[in-house]
Amino acid sequence: MAWMRVLRWWFSGCVALFALTQPLQAETIVAYTGEWVPYNFQEGKEVKGISTEILRATCQDAGLNCEINYVPWVRAYKTVQTTRNALLYTVARKPERESDFIWVGPILPRSTYVYVRSSLEPHPTNVAELSRLRVGVVRGEASIGDLERVGVSHEAIVVLSLNVDVLRMMVRGMIDAMVDTEIGMSWNLRNAGLAPGQVKRVMPLSDVGAYYFALNVDSGRALAQRLQAAVDRLQRSGRINAIVRAFLVTD
């Protein structure tokens, strides 16, 4: 009947109009990270840090919801490798990791150095001397490969769970050296209540690559492109530099 056709047309129009006026549900990505002050760390129940703030700004710019999980680094790494649309940060992009993820970035430059406690004498000046010491690293960090690549012996490397544990053991003389970035070491010293003079930077280790967000390889390419476009916009606008400056230690 004609009136039924009119009713169906009216109902269909109402449904279409309702759909158009509803806000779109933002897609959610699940991010995983572990402790690496000041790039990713936890205060109370809140995850903070330079890379954390860059990730939040990236998701906001891309119109994405971002759920952040703070877990041990090795678990974070393995979880993202097996979970579609999951994201890992902060990750050094290295040749041996290239096929493990879809890379989004770079978000930050990467320069790492070897530090020793200031009371250690003599200070190492080359890899051969460093290999005679005990060098602390965090389990799963790219610095392990960096040390081995330049010739530091496997026997010289002491693997621990947290960067703060490495620093404390070095200052107490239980290990001799460690690897960190300048901003990372500055933050670690301040948070541990240690004076900058208690450690000494003795040699560069690596400036290869940069730090990235790393997506699971089975994630949609459209999602990766959406995140990459947002990172690029944040870089061009100076927003990432502003986030970094807000975390610089000035005291």
Disulfide bonds with the S-S distance in Angstrom:
none
